[in-house]
Amino acid sequence: MFTLSEILVFCSFAFAICIAPGPNMILASTRGLSHGYRAGFATLSGAVVANYVLGALVALGMAKLIIDIPIVFDIIKWAGAAYLVYLAIKAFKEDFRPDLDPHLAGKTPLAKIFFDGFINGVSNPKGAMFALAIYSQFWHPERGSIFIQTMIMTTILISFDIVIIGAAIIFAGKFRHIIMNSDTIGKVMKILLPTVYLGLALKIATTHRG
């Protein structure tokens, strides 16, 4: 379906895309820092599912439809931004320190954290625009199903994401013991998580078509 040279070229694109800190890496690593490895990887899992959804939308032609219809584009954009603002407010009101207590590690359900990662990944219209622009360059209709080709490329991209973002989560998680023993850093982290959410919301809100 793809030649070896095409796979290598796409892999180089995928690596360059994934190594640059993006919304998924920022949110997942911050979650790993604030809530531990399990939360970080739950966030990453949500982003993985979101990437597969975007890949499927691109393959089925729906992503282009979303991008080309201003009201649909704006609804997705503003709904995603509003949800992240809600998360920022909620995170700011929470008592941050207990979340770092290993005995209270289950305070925030992993299903909720997974959902946050999914929404962060799927609600950014720029992701669909980017996927459409990149994937379409490697499509070969004469070689078989465009859907399968797209899912193969999505899997390659996600594989790089898992390795790179996973490493960032593990790195962040190793600093939790420092945070747990420092009131000053704990107070900084109480501000950092809401700030990350607000920054991601701003990024989505300022996304434009084209």
Secondary structure, 3 states (H helix, E strand, C coil): CCCHHHHHHHHHHHHHHHHCCCHHHHHHHHHHHHHCHHHHHHHHHHHHHHHHHHHHHHHCCHHHHHHHCHHHHHHHHHHHHHHHHHHHHHHHHCCHHHHCCHHHCCCCCHHHHHHHHHHHHHCCHHHHHHHHHHHHHHCCHHHCCHHHHHHHHHHHHHHHHHHHHHHHHHHHHCCHHHHHCCHHHHHHHHHHHHHHHHHHHHHHHCCCCC
